[in-house]
Structure formats: C-alpha cells, structure tokens
Amino acid sequence: MKYRVWIWLFIGAIPLAIYPFVLMASAMSLAGHPTDQPQPFLLRFTSQGFLWSSILYAPVFLWCGKKTRWLLGVGDDKKALLAAVLPLFYLTIVAAFFCGWMICSQ
C-alpha cells in the first residue's frame, strides 16, 4: 500500500517541474493593469481563480506531502493515500478554472 502512496505523490510532483514559469507568468498577469472596460463576472472569476490556484499549487502539494509522510509514520495508510491524491484533485480544479476561462473569453 505504501508504494501506491509514493507513486501518487510522484505523479503530483511532475507539474512542479514547470512551476517556476507558471508562477512568474501568473504573478505578472495578476500585477498587470486591468482593462478599463468592465469584464463579465464569470470571466473575472475564472481567470482570477486560475491564476491564484496555479500560484498556490506548490504550497498545497508541500502540505499534502508533509501530511502524507506524517500519516505513513503513524501507520494510517488509507488517509495517507487520500492525502497523496489530494494534489491531483486540486489540479483538476485548476484545469476547470482554465477551461472556464477559455470558454468565457470567446
């Protein structure tokens, strides 16, 4: 059971390879000057949601990784597996924000 936990954590760590570039791009987008024309609420919600959630992926992954290691040390393998899979669910939310942003911007 423990090897499954480490496999899921490794899969969740793969997106961290491009995280520095995503962090820089998201920070620049958030720091940019907003447009003068009012934007629809759904467009602003999805774009801001994507930018903030993509910035927060590394802290979420690190927290889940620490929680997973602690749960493995305690011996609670089922909760450790859940904590190892949580970053992938978070990435699903990030992807949903991105898809919503692309759909709303058309």
N, C-alpha and C positions, 0 to 999 in steps of 0.2 A: 504494500500500500504506500510505503514511503517513497518509492521510486516514482509513482504517479504524481505525487505532490511536487517533486523536483522537476519532472517533465513539464507540468503545467506552469510552474514558476519560470522555467526557461523559455517557454513559449511566450509568456507575458513579458519577458525581458527583451525579446527581439525588437519591439518597436523603440526601445531606448537607444538603439544604435543611431537613429535619426533624430532623437530628441533635441540635441543642441540646435539643429537647424529649425525644427518646429518651434522651439522656444524663442529663437531670435525672430522668426517671421511673425509669430503670434504677438510678441511684445511690440514689434514695430507696427503691426496693424492696430493694436489697442492704443498705442501712443499717437497714432495719426490723427490729423484734424478731421472731424466729422463733416459730412456734407451739409450744405445749407438747406437743402430740400428735406422735408420731413420724410422719414422712411416708415414703411408699414411695420406694425408691432411685431408680426411674426418673422419678418426678415431680420429685424434687430435682435430679437430673442434667439433665433437660430444661429446667427453669425456670432453674437457675443457668447452664446453657450458653447459653440465650437471652440472659439479662441480661448476662453477660460478653461474649459475642460481639457483641451490639449496641453495647456500650460501645467495643469495640476496632475497630469498622468504620472510623472516621476514620483512626487510625494505619495500618491495613492499606492503606487507599486511598492515603494520602500516600506510604507506602513504595513501593507499586506504581507510583504516578505518577512518583516520582523515578527508579525503576528503568527505567521506560519511556522517560523523557526521556534517560537515560544511554545506553540501548541504541539509541535512534534516533540519538544523536550518534555512536556507534561505527559505526553502519551495519548493525546486526543487526535487520532488520525483523521477522523471524519471532519471535524471542524478545521483541521489543518488543510485538508483538501478543498474545503469551501473557501478558506482564506486564500489559497493559491489560485483559485479560479476567479475570484472577485475582480482582479485587474482586467481579465478578458471581458467580463460583463461591463466594466467601465469603458473599455474600448468600444463596445457595442453602442453605448450611449454617445460616445464621441462621434462614431460613424453616423449615428442617427441625426445628430446635430448638423454634421457636414452635409448629409443628403437633404435635410430640410433647408439648409442654407442655399444649396444649389437649386432646389425646386422653387424656393421663394424668390430667387434672384432672376428668374426667367421672365 
